[in-house]
Amino acid sequence: MSFYDVVVSTDHDTTEHNIGEIVNKFSSKMRERKKLPLKKVSILVTGKRGVGKKCMIERYVNPMGYPNYSPTVRLGFRQKKKLIEGGGEFDVFLWHPIRPLIDARIIKFIQCVIFVFDTTNRTSFEGIPELIRKVRQESSFPDKIVMMIVGNKIDLRHARTVSKKEASDLAGVHKCKYKEVSSLTNEGIIYLFDEVVELILLTHSV
C-alpha cells in the first residue's frame, strides 16, 4: 500500500468553548459515512504535556516546514489529505490535547490512538498504561481501535531514561506496536503516521 501527500489543510486550536461543536459536527459526518468505503481516518495523539505531540503532527502535515512550538490551548486539530494507491483520496484527521486527556466525546469516533512519551522523561512513560486502559474503556469499538506507543526525542540520546527494550516490552503487554521518532529531526515521523493510516484501513476493512 503506497501513500502520497496531496495538500495540507485546516489548522485549528480549539478551546472548551467550541470543542463540543467540532466534535458533534465531525461525529455527524462519520455517521453519514458509516456504510460507505472508509474515506476518513481519525487519530488521537496523546501523552503528557511537553512530549512533542503537536510537533510530531506538524512534521507529518508539513514535512518541509518548521514545527510550531506554541502551546495548544486545549485540543489541537489538523487535517491532511492523502491518496492511497487504488483507493482514491481520503482525509486524515489528527487531534492532540494539551494534557493526556481522553475525552469520551472524541474517543467514541477515534480509530487510532498514538500514546507519546518523551524518552528523556520517565514520568511521561509511566503514565501510558493508565491512558491505554481509559481508551479501551471509552472506545466504541475497543477490538478494532489501533493503538501505538511512540517514544519521541530520540535525538537526545545522552539524556535518555527509558530504554527501547523497556518501551517495547510495555507495548507487547498491551498488544500495541512500538515506534521511536524525533520531532526535531523528523526521523521516523512520516513512516510512523503512514503505517498507522495503513493499519486503520486494514483493520476497518473487515
Helices and strands as residue ranges (DSSP letters): E 3-14, H 19-32, E 40-46, H 53-61, E 75-84, E 88-97, H 104-107, E 112-118, H 122-126, H 128-138, E 146-152, G 157-159, H 164-173, E 177-180, H 189-203
